[in-house]
Amino acid sequence: MDYETFGEHQWRETGIFDFMEKLPAEVLKNDLEFRTPVELIGKYSPVTEIDIGDFSTISWADMERDTSAWLGNDMQRRCFEEIKLLEPFVRKTQDPEILRIWKHLLTSDHYYYMCTKWLGDGDVHSYFSVHSTPFEAAVNFMAVLMDFKAQVFGKLNRTE
């Protein structure tokens, strides 16, 4: 769950804040532990890999409850594909700051703001976006991406 859940989707009146306040003590009292995903992966190696594909997942968003909020139009898919194509080059730089920026560009909000849905779903998308239109969000993203690409390839050219 993201922080938006608390107070936005689950109101104070549901008791969510009281629950979250008491949860750590209850976990520790019952001899349970908190672990990060990385810690769990280290402790329990996966049995196999499951590939469910970019367009077969489910979500909480919109009426369709699928990935269309993030990858439902050509702008979103193009931006997403462009940033994914950079992965081998980003990793080759071995630069932690470049890797950090690349991961931020993969953040779902960027693609959410490019959504072109109408009616209630569209209203929610535009409410959370700082952009005037989904097209503006895509243009801004691509401008940042072009600058980032120049940074990545500039770094690679300097190290070769």
SELO-298928 format. One record per atom (N, C-alpha, C): residue in three letters; x, y, z; residue number from 1; atom name. Coordinates in nm, 3 decimals, always signed. Example, Ala and Ser with C-alpha at 12.3 -4.5 7.8 and 13.67 -1.06 7.14 Angstrom:
<pts>
PT  rovo     east    north       up  tornu  kolse
PT   Ala   +1.319   -0.569   +0.780      1      N
PT   Ala   +1.230   -0.450   +0.780      1     CA
PT   Ala   +1.320   -0.330   +0.780      1      C
PT   Ser   +1.285   -0.225   +0.708      2      N
PT   Ser   +1.367   -0.106   +0.714      2     CA
PT   Ser   +1.290   +0.003   +0.787      2      C
</pts>
This chain:
<pts>
PT  rovo     east    north       up  tornu  kolse
PT   Met   +0.083   -0.119   +0.000      1      N
PT   Met   +0.000   +0.000   +0.000      1     CA
PT   Met   +0.087   +0.124   +0.000      1      C
PT   Asp   +0.042   +0.227   -0.069      2      N
PT   Asp   +0.116   +0.352   -0.065      2     CA
PT   Asp   +0.054   +0.443   +0.041      2      C
PT   Tyr   +0.123   +0.551   +0.071      3      N
PT   Tyr   +0.076   +0.640   +0.177      3     CA
PT   Tyr   -0.058   +0.706   +0.144      3      C
PT   Glu   -0.089   +0.717   +0.015      4      N
PT   Glu   -0.216   +0.775   -0.027      4     CA
PT   Glu   -0.334   +0.696   +0.030      4      C
PT   Thr   -0.313   +0.568   +0.053      5      N
PT   Thr   -0.417   +0.482   +0.107      5     CA
PT   Thr   -0.468   +0.535   +0.240      5      C
PT   Phe   -0.377   +0.583   +0.323      6      N
PT   Phe   -0.413   +0.625   +0.458      6     CA
PT   Phe   -0.463   +0.768   +0.458      6      C
PT   Gly   -0.591   +0.783   +0.480      7      N
PT   Gly   -0.653   +0.914   +0.481      7     CA
PT   Gly   -0.723   +0.948   +0.351      7      C
PT   Glu   -0.680   +0.889   +0.241      8      N
PT   Glu   -0.741   +0.917   +0.111      8     CA
PT   Glu   -0.842   +0.808   +0.074      8      C
PT   His   -0.798   +0.682   +0.078      9      N
PT   His   -0.888   +0.571   +0.045      9     CA
PT   His   -0.947   +0.508   +0.171      9      C
PT   Gln   -0.871   +0.508   +0.277     10      N
PT   Gln   -0.919   +0.456   +0.405     10     CA
PT   Gln   -0.925   +0.575   +0.502     10      C
PT   Trp   -1.044   +0.622   +0.528     11      N
PT   Trp   -1.063   +0.741   +0.612     11     CA
PT   Trp   -1.032   +0.710   +0.758     11      C
PT   Arg   -1.002   +0.814   +0.833     12      N
PT   Arg   -0.974   +0.802   +0.977     12     CA
PT   Arg   -1.085   +0.724   +1.047     12      C
PT   Glu   -1.208   +0.748   +1.007     13      N
PT   Glu   -1.324   +0.684   +1.071     13     CA
PT   Glu   -1.323   +0.532   +1.057     13      C
PT   Thr   -1.247   +0.478   +0.963     14      N
PT   Thr   -1.241   +0.332   +0.948     14     CA
PT   Thr   -1.157   +0.269   +1.058     14      C
PT   Gly   -1.079   +0.352   +1.129     15      N
PT   Gly   -0.991   +0.300   +1.232     15     CA
PT   Gly   -0.851   +0.265   +1.182     15      C
PT   Ile   -0.821   +0.301   +1.057     16      N
PT   Ile   -0.693   +0.263   +0.997     16     CA
PT   Ile   -0.574   +0.321   +1.072     16      C
PT   Phe   -0.587   +0.445   +1.121     17      N
PT   Phe   -0.473   +0.506   +1.191     17     CA
PT   Phe   -0.448   +0.438   +1.327     17      C
PT   Asp   -0.555   +0.404   +1.397     18      N
PT   Asp   -0.539   +0.330   +1.523     18     CA
PT   Asp   -0.477   +0.193   +1.497     18      C
PT   Phe   -0.525   +0.128   +1.392     19      N
PT   Phe   -0.470   -0.003   +1.355     19     CA
PT   Phe   -0.320   +0.007   +1.328     19      C
PT   Met   -0.280   +0.104   +1.245     20      N
PT   Met   -0.139   +0.118   +1.209     20     CA
PT   Met   -0.053   +0.155   +1.330     20      C
PT   Glu   -0.109   +0.232   +1.422     21      N
PT   Glu   -0.035   +0.270   +1.543     21     CA
PT   Glu   -0.007   +0.148   +1.631     21      C
PT   Lys   -0.103   +0.057   +1.638     22      N
PT   Lys   -0.089   -0.059   +1.726     22     CA
PT   Lys   -0.021   -0.177   +1.658     22      C
PT   Leu   -0.015   -0.179   +1.527     23      N
PT   Leu   +0.039   -0.293   +1.453     23     CA
PT   Leu   +0.182   -0.331   +1.494     23      C
PT   Pro   +0.278   -0.239   +1.500     24      N
PT   Pro   +0.416   -0.282   +1.534     24     CA
PT   Pro   +0.425   -0.354   +1.668     24      C
PT   Ala   +0.359   -0.303   +1.770     25      N
PT   Ala   +0.365   -0.368   +1.902     25     CA
PT   Ala   +0.304   -0.508   +1.897     25      C
PT   Glu   +0.194   -0.525   +1.825     26      N
PT   Glu   +0.130   -0.656   +1.813     26     CA
PT   Glu   +0.218   -0.754   +1.738     26      C
PT   Val   +0.284   -0.706   +1.634     27      N
PT   Val   +0.374   -0.793   +1.558     27     CA
PT   Val   +0.487   -0.843   +1.648     27      C
PT   Leu   +0.549   -0.752   +1.719     28      N
PT   Leu   +0.662   -0.788   +1.806     28     CA
PT   Leu   +0.617   -0.875   +1.923     28      C
PT   Lys   +0.500   -0.845   +1.978     29      N
PT   Lys   +0.446   -0.922   +2.090     29     CA
PT   Lys   +0.421   -1.067   +2.052     29      C
PT   Asn   +0.392   -1.093   +1.927     30      N
PT   Asn   +0.361   -1.228   +1.881     30     CA
PT   Asn   +0.479   -1.296   +1.813     30      C
PT   Asp   +0.600   -1.250   +1.846     31      N
PT   Asp   +0.723   -1.312   +1.794     31     CA
PT   Asp   +0.731   -1.312   +1.641     31      C
PT   Leu   +0.675   -1.211   +1.579     32      N
PT   Leu   +0.685   -1.195   +1.434     32     CA
PT   Leu   +0.791   -1.090   +1.405     32      C
PT   Glu   +0.832   -1.080   +1.281     33      N
PT   Glu   +0.935   -0.985   +1.244     33     CA
PT   Glu   +0.891   -0.903   +1.123     33      C
PT   Phe   +0.951   -0.785   +1.111     34      N
PT   Phe   +0.933   -0.704   +0.992     34     CA
PT   Phe   +1.050   -0.732   +0.899     34      C
PT   Arg   +1.026   -0.743   +0.770     35      N
PT   Arg   +1.132   -0.764   +0.672     35     CA
PT   Arg   +1.103   -0.683   +0.546     35      C
PT   Thr   +1.209   -0.636   +0.485     36      N
PT   Thr   +1.195   -0.567   +0.358     36     CA
PT   Thr   +1.188   -0.671   +0.246     36      C
PT   Pro   +1.140   -0.633   +0.128     37      N
PT   Pro   +1.139   -0.729   +0.016     37     CA
PT   Pro   +1.279   -0.785   -0.014     37      C
PT   Val   +1.381   -0.702   -0.007     38      N
PT   Val   +1.518   -0.749   -0.034     38     CA
PT   Val   +1.559   -0.854   +0.069     38      C
PT   Glu   +1.525   -0.832   +0.195     39      N
PT   Glu   +1.557   -0.929   +0.299     39     CA
PT   Glu   +1.485   -1.062   +0.274     39      C
PT   Leu   +1.361   -1.056   +0.231     40      N
PT   Leu   +1.285   -1.178   +0.204     40     CA
PT   Leu   +1.343   -1.255   +0.087     40      C
PT   Ile   +1.383   -1.183   -0.016     41      N
PT   Ile   +1.443   -1.249   -0.132     41     CA
PT   Ile   +1.571   -1.320   -0.091     41      C
PT   Gly   +1.650   -1.254   -0.004     42      N
PT   Gly   +1.773   -1.316   +0.044     42     CA
PT   Gly   +1.748   -1.440   +0.128     42      C
PT   Lys   +1.640   -1.439   +0.202     43      N
PT   Lys   +1.610   -1.552   +0.291     43     CA
PT   Lys   +1.540   -1.667   +0.217     43      C
PT   Tyr   +1.451   -1.633   +0.127     44      N
PT   Tyr   +1.373   -1.733   +0.055     44     CA
PT   Tyr   +1.396   -1.716   -0.095     44      C
PT   Ser   +1.480   -1.797   -0.150     45      N
PT   Ser   +1.505   -1.783   -0.294     45     CA
PT   Ser   +1.382   -1.829   -0.371     45      C
PT   Pro   +1.349   -1.757   -0.478     46      N
PT   Pro   +1.229   -1.793   -0.554     46     CA
PT   Pro   +1.241   -1.932   -0.618     46      C
PT   Val   +1.130   -2.002   -0.624     47      N
PT   Val   +1.126   -2.134   -0.684     47     CA
PT   Val   +1.132   -2.123   -0.835     47      C
PT   Thr   +1.059   -2.026   -0.888     48      N
PT   Thr   +1.054   -2.006   -1.032     48     CA
PT   Thr   +1.011   -1.862   -1.060     48      C
PT   Glu   +1.020   -1.825   -1.184     49      N
PT   Glu   +0.978   -1.691   -1.224     49     CA
PT   Glu   +0.845   -1.701   -1.296     49      C
PT   Ile   +0.758   -1.606   -1.269     50      N
PT   Ile   +0.628   -1.603   -1.335     50     CA
PT   Ile   +0.623   -1.476   -1.418     50      C
PT   Asp   +0.601   -1.489   -1.547     51      N
PT   Asp   +0.590   -1.374   -1.635     51     CA
PT   Asp   +0.443   -1.353   -1.669     51      C
PT   Ile   +0.385   -1.248   -1.614     52      N
PT   Ile   +0.244   -1.223   -1.637     52     CA
PT   Ile   +0.221   -1.115   -1.743     52      C
PT   Gly   +0.331   -1.054   -1.790     53      N
PT   Gly   +0.318   -0.957   -1.898     53     CA
PT   Gly   +0.271   -0.822   -1.851     53      C
PT   Asp   +0.308   -0.721   -1.925     54      N
PT   Asp   +0.275   -0.583   -1.889     54     CA
PT   Asp   +0.125   -0.555   -1.891     54      C
PT   Phe   +0.049   -0.629   -1.970     55      N
PT   Phe   -0.092   -0.596   -1.989     55     CA
PT   Phe   -0.186   -0.699   -1.928     55      C
PT   Ser   -0.135   -0.787   -1.844     56      N
PT   Ser   -0.218   -0.891   -1.783     56     CA
PT   Ser   -0.232   -0.874   -1.632     56      C
PT   Thr   -0.177   -0.768   -1.579     57      N
PT   Thr   -0.185   -0.747   -1.435     57     CA
PT   Thr   -0.315   -0.678   -1.397     57      C
PT   Ile   -0.345   -0.677   -1.268     58      N
PT   Ile   -0.464   -0.608   -1.220     58     CA
PT   Ile   -0.419   -0.493   -1.130     58      C
PT   Ser   -0.509   -0.399   -1.106     59      N
PT   Ser   -0.477   -0.284   -1.022     59     CA
PT   Ser   -0.603   -0.235   -0.952     59      C
PT   Trp   -0.586   -0.133   -0.871     60      N
PT   Trp   -0.698   -0.071   -0.801     60     CA
PT   Trp   -0.760   +0.039   -0.886     60      C
PT   Ala   -0.691   +0.082   -0.991     61      N
PT   Ala   -0.726   +0.206   -1.060     61     CA
PT   Ala   -0.834   +0.187   -1.167     61      C
PT   Asp   -0.920   +0.285   -1.174     62      N
PT   Asp   -1.019   +0.299   -1.281     62     CA
PT   Asp   -1.115   +0.182   -1.287     62      C
PT   Met   -1.215   +0.198   -1.372     63      N
PT   Met   -1.320   +0.097   -1.381     63     CA
PT   Met   -1.269   -0.037   -1.434     63      C
PT   Glu   -1.168   -0.034   -1.522     64      N
PT   Glu   -1.119   -0.158   -1.581     64     CA
PT   Glu   -1.038   -0.243   -1.485     64      C
PT   Arg   -0.980   -0.180   -1.384     65      N
PT   Arg   -0.896   -0.250   -1.285     65     CA
PT   Arg   -0.780   -0.326   -1.351     65      C
PT   Asp   -0.721   -0.264   -1.452     66      N
PT   Asp   -0.607   -0.325   -1.520     66     CA
PT   Asp   -0.498   -0.220   -1.537     66      C
PT   Thr   -0.404   -0.242   -1.626     67      N
PT   Thr   -0.292   -0.148   -1.643     67     CA
PT   Thr   -0.325   -0.033   -1.738     67      C
PT   Ser   -0.448   -0.024   -1.784     68      N
PT   Ser   -0.481   +0.081   -1.882     68     CA
PT   Ser   -0.466   +0.222   -1.825     68      C
PT   Ala   -0.466   +0.237   -1.694     69      N
PT   Ala   -0.444   +0.370   -1.635     69     CA
PT   Ala   -0.301   +0.418   -1.663     69      C
PT   Trp   -0.209   +0.324   -1.685     70      N
PT   Trp   -0.068   +0.357   -1.704     70     CA
PT   Trp   -0.017   +0.326   -1.844     70      C
PT   Leu   -0.074   +0.224   -1.908     71      N
PT   Leu   -0.025   +0.181   -2.039     71     CA
PT   Leu   -0.138   +0.165   -2.139     71      C
PT   Gly   -0.242   +0.245   -2.125     72      N
PT   Gly   -0.361   +0.229   -2.208     72     CA
PT   Gly   -0.363   +0.306   -2.338     72      C
PT   Asn   -0.267   +0.395   -2.359     73      N
PT   Asn   -0.265   +0.467   -2.486     73     CA
PT   Asn   -0.124   +0.468   -2.545     73      C
PT   Asp   -0.114   +0.512   -2.669     74      N
PT   Asp   +0.015   +0.507   -2.740     74     CA
PT   Asp   +0.121   +0.594   -2.673     74      C
PT   Met   +0.082   +0.710   -2.619     75      N
PT   Met   +0.180   +0.797   -2.552     75     CA
PT   Met   +0.243   +0.726   -2.433     75      C
PT   Gln   +0.159   +0.667   -2.352     76      N
PT   Gln   +0.208   +0.597   -2.233     76     CA
PT   Gln   +0.301   +0.482   -2.271     76      C
PT   Arg   +0.256   +0.401   -2.366     77      N
PT   Arg   +0.336   +0.285   -2.406     77     CA
PT   Arg   +0.468   +0.329   -2.467     77      C
PT   Arg   +0.468   +0.434   -2.548     78      N
PT   Arg   +0.592   +0.481   -2.611     78     CA
PT   Arg   +0.691   +0.531   -2.506     78      C
PT   Cys   +0.644   +0.611   -2.413     79      N
PT   Cys   +0.732   +0.662   -2.307     79     CA
PT   Cys   +0.788   +0.548   -2.223     79      C
PT   Phe   +0.703   +0.452   -2.190     80      N
PT   Phe   +0.745   +0.338   -2.109     80     CA
PT   Phe   +0.848   +0.254   -2.184     80      C
PT   Glu   +0.823   +0.227   -2.310     81      N
PT   Glu   +0.918   +0.148   -2.389     81     CA
PT   Glu   +1.052   +0.220   -2.403     81      C
PT   Glu   +1.049   +0.351   -2.423     82      N
PT   Glu   +1.173   +0.427   -2.437     82     CA
PT   Glu   +1.259   +0.419   -2.311     82      C
PT   Ile   +1.197   +0.432   -2.196     83      N
PT   Ile   +1.275   +0.428   -2.071     83     CA
PT   Ile   +1.325   +0.286   -2.045     83      C
PT   Lys   +1.245   +0.184   -2.079     84      N
PT   Lys   +1.291   +0.046   -2.061     84     CA
PT   Lys   +1.411   +0.014   -2.150     84      C
PT   Leu   +1.411   +0.068   -2.272     85      N
PT   Leu   +1.522   +0.042   -2.365     85     CA
PT   Leu   +1.655   +0.097   -2.313     85      C
PT   Leu   +1.649   +0.192   -2.224     86      N
PT   Leu   +1.772   +0.252   -2.170     86     CA
PT   Leu   +1.840   +0.166   -2.063     86      C
PT   Glu   +1.770   +0.067   -2.011     87      N
PT   Glu   +1.823   -0.009   -1.897     87     CA
PT   Glu   +1.966   -0.058   -1.915     87      C
PT   Pro   +2.000   -0.128   -2.024     88      N
PT   Pro   +2.138   -0.179   -2.033     88     CA
PT   Pro   +2.243   -0.068   -2.033     88      C
PT   Phe   +2.209   +0.045   -2.091     89      N
PT   Phe   +2.304   +0.156   -2.096     89     CA
PT   Phe   +2.318   +0.223   -1.960     89      C
PT   Val   +2.205   +0.236   -1.890     90      N
PT   Val   +2.207   +0.293   -1.756     90     CA
PT   Val   +2.293   +0.205   -1.664     90      C
PT   Arg   +2.271   +0.076   -1.669     91      N
PT   Arg   +2.347   -0.016   -1.583     91     CA
PT   Arg   +2.496   -0.016   -1.620     91      C
PT   Lys   +2.525   -0.001   -1.748     92      N
PT   Lys   +2.665   -0.001   -1.792     92     CA
PT   Lys   +2.742   +0.120   -1.737     92      C
PT   Thr   +2.673   +0.230   -1.710     93      N
PT   Thr   +2.743   +0.348   -1.655     93     CA
PT   Thr   +2.797   +0.320   -1.516     93      C
PT   Gln   +2.733   +0.230   -1.443     94      N
PT   Gln   +2.768   +0.199   -1.303     94     CA
PT   Gln   +2.767   +0.325   -1.217     94      C
PT   Asp   +2.683   +0.419   -1.254     95      N
PT   Asp   +2.671   +0.546   -1.181     95     CA
PT   Asp   +2.544   +0.540   -1.095     95      C
PT   Pro   +2.557   +0.541   -0.962     96      N
PT   Pro   +2.439   +0.531   -0.875     96     CA
PT   Pro   +2.337   +0.643   -0.897     96      C
PT   Glu   +2.383   +0.762   -0.929     97      N
PT   Glu   +2.291   +0.874   -0.950     97     CA
PT   Glu   +2.211   +0.855   -1.079     97      C
PT   Ile   +2.276   +0.809   -1.183     98      N
PT   Ile   +2.205   +0.782   -1.309     98     CA
PT   Ile   +2.104   +0.669   -1.289     98      C
PT   Leu   +2.141   +0.567   -1.216     99      N
PT   Leu   +2.048   +0.458   -1.186     99     CA
PT   Leu   +1.929   +0.508   -1.104     99      C
PT   Arg   +1.955   +0.594   -1.009    100      N
PT   Arg   +1.848   +0.651   -0.926    100     CA
PT   Arg   +1.750   +0.730   -1.012    100      C
PT   Ile   +1.802   +0.814   -1.101    101      N
PT   Ile   +1.716   +0.895   -1.189    101     CA
PT   Ile   +1.634   +0.803   -1.280    101      C
PT   Trp   +1.699   +0.702   -1.337    102      N
PT   Trp   +1.630   +0.608   -1.425    102     CA
PT   Trp   +1.513   +0.542   -1.353    102      C
PT   Lys   +1.536   +0.500   -1.230    103      N
PT   Lys   +1.429   +0.437   -1.152    103     CA
PT   Lys   +1.315   +0.535   -1.127    103      C
PT   His   +1.348   +0.661   -1.102    104      N
PT   His   +1.243   +0.762   -1.084    104     CA
PT   His   +1.161   +0.780   -1.211    104      C
PT   Leu   +1.226   +0.770   -1.326    105      N
PT   Leu   +1.153   +0.784   -1.452    105     CA
PT   Leu   +1.063   +0.664   -1.480    105      C
PT   Leu   +1.083   +0.555   -1.410    106      N
PT   Leu   +0.995   +0.439   -1.421    106     CA
PT   Leu   +0.874   +0.448   -1.327    106      C
PT   Thr   +0.873   +0.548   -1.241    107      N
PT   Thr   +0.764   +0.562   -1.144    107     CA
PT   Thr   +0.630   +0.574   -1.216    107      C
PT   Ser   +0.533   +0.502   -1.168    108      N
PT   Ser   +0.403   +0.492   -1.236    108     CA
PT   Ser   +0.330   +0.625   -1.252    108      C
PT   Asp   +0.351   +0.720   -1.163    109      N
PT   Asp   +0.279   +0.847   -1.173    109     CA
PT   Asp   +0.301   +0.915   -1.307    109      C
PT   His   +0.422   +0.908   -1.361    110      N
PT   His   +0.449   +0.973   -1.490    110     CA
PT   His   +0.352   +0.924   -1.596    110      C
PT   Tyr   +0.328   +0.796   -1.601    111      N
PT   Tyr   +0.244   +0.736   -1.703    111     CA
PT   Tyr   +0.096   +0.758   -1.671    111      C
PT   Tyr   +0.065   +0.762   -1.544    112      N
PT   Tyr   -0.072   +0.789   -1.499    112     CA
PT   Tyr   -0.119   +0.926   -1.547    112      C
PT   Tyr   -0.029   +1.025   -1.543    113      N
PT   Tyr   -0.064   +1.161   -1.585    113     CA
PT   Tyr   -0.088   +1.170   -1.736    113      C
PT   Met   -0.043   +1.072   -1.812    114      N
PT   Met   -0.062   +1.071   -1.957    114     CA
PT   Met   -0.191   +1.003   -1.999    114      C
PT   Cys   -0.268   +0.956   -1.903    115      N
PT   Cys   -0.391   +0.883   -1.932    115     CA
PT   Cys   -0.493   +0.974   -1.999    115      C
PT   Thr   -0.560   +0.922   -2.101    116      N
PT   Thr   -0.657   +1.001   -2.177    116     CA
PT   Thr   -0.801   +0.954   -2.156    116      C
PT   Lys   -0.828   +0.892   -2.045    117      N
PT   Lys   -0.964   +0.844   -2.018    117     CA
PT   Lys   -1.059   +0.961   -1.991    117      C
PT   Trp   -1.188   +0.933   -2.004    118      N
PT   Trp   -1.292   +1.034   -1.987    118     CA
PT   Trp   -1.372   +1.009   -1.860    118      C
PT   Leu   -1.469   +1.094   -1.839    119      N
PT   Leu   -1.566   +1.085   -1.729    119     CA
PT   Leu   -1.498   +1.074   -1.593    119      C
PT   Gly   -1.551   +0.992   -1.504    120      N
PT   Gly   -1.501   +0.985   -1.367    120     CA
PT   Gly   -1.354   +0.948   -1.359    120      C
PT   Asp   -1.314   +0.847   -1.435    121      N
PT   Asp   -1.173   +0.806   -1.433    121     CA
PT   Asp   -1.084   +0.919   -1.480    121      C
PT   Gly   -1.123   +0.986   -1.587    122      N
PT   Gly   -1.044   +1.099   -1.639    122     CA
PT   Gly   -1.034   +1.212   -1.539    122      C
PT   Asp   -1.143   +1.238   -1.466    123      N
PT   Asp   -1.142   +1.343   -1.364    123     CA
PT   Asp   -1.040   +1.313   -1.255    123      C
PT   Val   -1.031   +1.188   -1.215    124      N
PT   Val   -0.935   +1.149   -1.111    124     CA
PT   Val   -0.793   +1.168   -1.162    124      C
PT   His   -0.767   +1.124   -1.285    125      N
PT   His   -0.633   +1.139   -1.342    125     CA
PT   His   -0.592   +1.286   -1.347    125      C
PT   Ser   -0.682   +1.371   -1.394    126      N
PT   Ser   -0.646   +1.513   -1.407    126     CA
PT   Ser   -0.636   +1.581   -1.271    126      C
PT   Tyr   -0.712   +1.535   -1.172    127      N
PT   Tyr   -0.705   +1.593   -1.038    127     CA
PT   Tyr   -0.565   +1.577   -0.978    127      C
PT   Phe   -0.503   +1.462   -1.000    128      N
PT   Phe   -0.373   +1.435   -0.941    128     CA
PT   Phe   -0.256   +1.487   -1.025    128      C
PT   Ser   -0.282   +1.527   -1.148    129      N
PT   Ser   -0.174   +1.567   -1.238    129     CA
PT   Ser   -0.142   +1.715   -1.225    129      C
PT   Val   -0.013   +1.748   -1.237    130      N
PT   Val   +0.029   +1.888   -1.238    130     CA
PT   Val   +0.030   +1.943   -1.380    130      C
PT   His   +0.002   +1.859   -1.479    131      N
PT   His   +0.004   +1.898   -1.619    131     CA
PT   His   -0.135   +1.942   -1.664    131      C
PT   Ser   -0.139   +2.028   -1.764    132      N
PT   Ser   -0.267   +2.075   -1.817    132     CA
PT   Ser   -0.341   +1.966   -1.892    132      C
PT   Thr   -0.267   +1.884   -1.963    133      N
PT   Thr   -0.327   +1.777   -2.043    133     CA
PT   Thr   -0.238   +1.653   -2.039    133      C
PT   Pro   -0.293   +1.538   -2.073    134      N
PT   Pro   -0.210   +1.418   -2.084    134     CA
PT   Pro   -0.099   +1.436   -2.189    134      C
PT   Phe   -0.131   +1.505   -2.297    135      N
PT   Phe   -0.031   +1.530   -2.401    135     CA
PT   Phe   +0.087   +1.611   -2.345    135      C
PT   Glu   +0.056   +1.714   -2.265    136      N
PT   Glu   +0.163   +1.793   -2.203    136     CA
PT   Glu   +0.249   +1.705   -2.112    136      C
PT   Ala   +0.186   +1.615   -2.039    137      N
PT   Ala   +0.261   +1.524   -1.952    137     CA
PT   Ala   +0.357   +1.439   -2.035    137      C
PT   Ala   +0.311   +1.388   -2.149    138      N
PT   Ala   +0.396   +1.305   -2.235    138     CA
PT   Ala   +0.509   +1.386   -2.296    138      C
PT   Val   +0.480   +1.506   -2.342    139      N
PT   Val   +0.583   +1.592   -2.402    139     CA
PT   Val   +0.690   +1.626   -2.297    139      C
PT   Asn   +0.647   +1.661   -2.177    140      N
PT   Asn   +0.742   +1.692   -2.070    140     CA
PT   Asn   +0.828   +1.571   -2.036    140      C
PT   Phe   +0.764   +1.455   -2.027    141      N
PT   Phe   +0.837   +1.333   -1.995    141     CA
PT   Phe   +0.943   +1.305   -2.102    141      C
PT   Met   +0.904   +1.315   -2.229    142      N
PT   Met   +0.998   +1.287   -2.338    142     CA
PT   Met   +1.112   +1.389   -2.340    142      C
PT   Ala   +1.085   +1.514   -2.305    143      N
PT   Ala   +1.191   +1.614   -2.299    143     CA
PT   Ala   +1.291   +1.578   -2.190    143      C
PT   Val   +1.241   +1.538   -2.076    144      N
PT   Val   +1.329   +1.494   -1.966    144     CA
PT   Val   +1.407   +1.370   -2.009    144      C
PT   Leu   +1.338   +1.278   -2.074    145      N
PT   Leu   +1.402   +1.155   -2.119    145     CA
PT   Leu   +1.515   +1.183   -2.219    145      C
PT   Met   +1.493   +1.276   -2.310    146      N
PT   Met   +1.598   +1.310   -2.407    146     CA
PT   Met   +1.720   +1.369   -2.337    146      C
PT   Asp   +1.697   +1.456   -2.239    147      N
PT   Asp   +1.808   +1.511   -2.160    147     CA
PT   Asp   +1.880   +1.400   -2.083    147      C
PT   Phe   +1.802   +1.308   -2.028    148      N
PT   Phe   +1.859   +1.197   -1.952    148     CA
PT   Phe   +1.942   +1.107   -2.043    148      C
PT   Lys   +1.888   +1.077   -2.162    149      N
PT   Lys   +1.963   +0.995   -2.258    149     CA
PT   Lys   +2.098   +1.059   -2.289    149      C
PT   Ala   +2.098   +1.190   -2.310    150      N
PT   Ala   +2.223   +1.260   -2.339    150     CA
PT   Ala   +2.321   +1.244   -2.223    150      C
PT   Gln   +2.270   +1.250   -2.103    151      N
PT   Gln   +2.355   +1.232   -1.984    151     CA
PT   Gln   +2.412   +1.090   -1.979    151      C
PT   Val   +2.327   +0.991   -2.004    152      N
PT   Val   +2.371   +0.851   -2.001    152     CA
PT   Val   +2.478   +0.825   -2.106    152      C
PT   Phe   +2.450   +0.863   -2.232    153      N
PT   Phe   +2.545   +0.834   -2.339    153     CA
PT   Phe   +2.669   +0.921   -2.329    153      C
PT   Gly   +2.656   +1.041   -2.273    154      N
PT   Gly   +2.773   +1.124   -2.248    154     CA
PT   Gly   +2.865   +1.058   -2.147    154      C
PT   Lys   +2.805   +1.002   -2.043    155      N
PT   Lys   +2.883   +0.931   -1.941    155     CA
PT   Lys   +2.951   +0.808   -2.001    155      C
PT   Leu   +2.881   +0.734   -2.084    156      N
PT   Leu   +2.939   +0.615   -2.146    156     CA
PT   Leu   +3.053   +0.653   -2.241    156      C
PT   Asn   +3.038   +0.760   -2.316    157      N
PT   Asn   +3.142   +0.804   -2.408    157     CA
PT   Asn   +3.268   +0.850   -2.334    157      C
PT   Arg   +3.251   +0.907   -2.218    158      N
PT   Arg   +3.366   +0.953   -2.139    158     CA
PT   Arg   +3.444   +0.837   -2.077    158      C
PT   Thr   +3.374   +0.726   -2.053    159      N
PT   Thr   +3.439   +0.613   -1.986    159     CA
PT   Thr   +3.500   +0.514   -2.084    159      C
PT   Glu   +3.467   +0.527   -2.213    160      N
PT   Glu   +3.520   +0.430   -2.311    160     CA
PT   Glu   +3.653   +0.474   -2.365    160      C
</pts>
